[in-house]
């Protein structure tokens, strides 16, 4: 397990409630030694699949699947515009559609060095920011998608 993942796992172990929220999976034969922490965030009664991706690079990722298969032929232009508008407003997030048309929110954290003592607080701090964003933006996003 990479150093960032070990530090985050230790952070989670300090609080049983936090530890229970995540399932941990090491990606086999990955050159960056990626570890995936799987969970969800609860927005408007919906459990949105959430990943924390930690590897040997200087980056750490939080990824939330806002809506599976959200982009269709009928709504493509409207949802692409909406995602672009959100990307222009909110600096820490990137909204995009994956190959299957699912609406994804990515947060990229710069995590250089070897001291990851504050990584858990940084990740949880960003969770607070993205949950607040989703509580405001989820309904308008879903309105365009539906």
C-alpha positions in Angstrom: 0.0 0.0 0.0 1.4 3.4 -0.9 2.2 6.0 1.8 -0.7 8.3 1.2 -3.2 5.3 1.4 -1.5 4.1 4.6 -1.8 7.6 6.1 -5.5 7.9 5.1 -6.2 4.4 6.3 -4.6 5.3 9.7 -6.7 8.5 9.8 -9.9 6.5 9.2 -8.8 3.9 11.9 -8.8 6.7 14.5 -12.6 7.0 14.2 -14.6 3.8 13.8 -17.5 5.7 12.1 -15.2 7.0 9.4 -13.5 3.7 8.9 -16.8 1.9 8.5 -17.8 4.2 5.6 -15.0 3.1 3.3 -14.2 -0.2 1.5 -10.5 -0.3 0.6 -9.2 -1.9 -2.6 -5.6 -2.0 -3.8 -5.3 -2.0 -7.6 -3.3 -5.1 -8.6 -0.2 -4.6 -10.8 -0.7 -0.9 -11.0 2.6 1.1 -11.6 1.4 4.0 -9.4 0.3 1.6 -6.5 -3.2 3.0 -6.6 -5.5 2.3 -3.7 -9.3 3.0 -4.0 -11.4 3.9 -1.0 -15.0 3.4 -2.0 -18.0 5.0 -0.3 -20.9 7.3 -1.1 -22.3 10.7 -0.3 -26.0 11.2 0.5 -27.5 14.0 -1.5 -31.2 14.7 -1.8 -31.9 11.1 -0.6 -29.6 9.6 -3.2 -26.5 7.7 -2.5 -23.9 8.9 -5.0 -20.9 6.5 -5.5 -17.7 8.1 -4.3 -14.1 7.2 -4.6 -10.9 8.5 -3.0 -8.0 7.5 -5.3 -4.6 7.6 -3.7 -1.4 6.6 -5.5 2.3 7.4 -5.7 1.8 10.5 -7.9 1.7 14.1 -6.5 -2.1 14.1 -7.0 -5.0 12.6 -5.0 -8.5 12.4 -6.4 -12.0 12.4 -5.0 -14.5 11.2 -7.6 -18.3 11.3 -7.3 -20.7 9.8 -9.8 -23.5 12.3 -9.8 -25.8 10.5 -12.3 -25.3 7.3 -14.4 -26.0 7.6 -18.1 -27.0 11.2 -17.7 -26.1 12.4 -21.2 -28.5 11.4 -23.9 -29.0 12.5 -27.5 -32.0 14.6 -26.4 -30.2 16.5 -23.6 -26.6 16.5 -24.7 -26.2 20.2 -25.6 -28.1 21.4 -22.4 -26.1 19.2 -20.0 -22.8 19.9 -21.6 -23.5 23.7 -21.3 -24.6 23.2 -17.7 -21.4 21.2 -16.8 -19.3 23.9 -18.5 -21.1 26.7 -16.6 -20.4 24.9 -13.3 -16.8 24.3 -14.2 -16.4 28.1 -14.8 -17.9 28.9 -11.4 -16.3 26.4 -9.1 -12.5 26.2 -9.0 -12.0 23.0 -7.0 -14.3 20.8 -9.1 -14.4 19.4 -12.6 -17.6 18.1 -14.0 -17.5 15.9 -17.1 -19.2 13.0 -18.8 -17.5 9.6 -19.0 -17.7 7.3 -22.0 -21.0 5.9 -20.8 -22.5 9.4 -20.4 -22.4 9.4 -16.6 -22.0 12.8 -15.0 -18.8 12.7 -12.9 -17.4 15.3 -10.4 -13.7 15.1 -9.8 -11.7 16.9 -7.2 -7.9 16.9 -7.7 -5.8 17.6 -4.6 -2.1 18.3 -4.8 -0.4 16.1 -2.3 3.4 16.2 -2.8 6.1 15.0 -0.5 6.3 12.2 2.0 4.5 13.7 5.0 0.8 12.9 4.8 -0.1 13.5 8.4 -2.8 16.1 7.4 -4.1 14.2 4.4 -7.2 12.9 6.1 -8.2 16.3 7.3 -7.6 17.7 3.8 -9.8 15.0 2.2 -12.6 15.4 4.7 -12.4 19.2 4.4 -12.9 18.8 0.6 -15.8 16.4 1.3 -17.5 19.2 3.2 -16.9 21.6 0.3 -18.2 19.1 -2.4 -21.2 18.1 -0.3 -22.2 21.7 0.1 -21.8 22.2 -3.6 -23.9 19.1 -4.4 -26.6 20.1 -2.0 -27.0 23.3 -3.9 -26.4 22.1 -7.5 -27.8 18.5 -7.5 -31.5 19.5 -8.1 -30.7 21.9 -11.0 -28.4 19.4 -12.6 -31.0 16.6 -12.3 -33.6 18.9 -13.8 -31.5 19.3 -17.0 -30.7 15.6 -17.1 -34.3 14.4 -16.7 
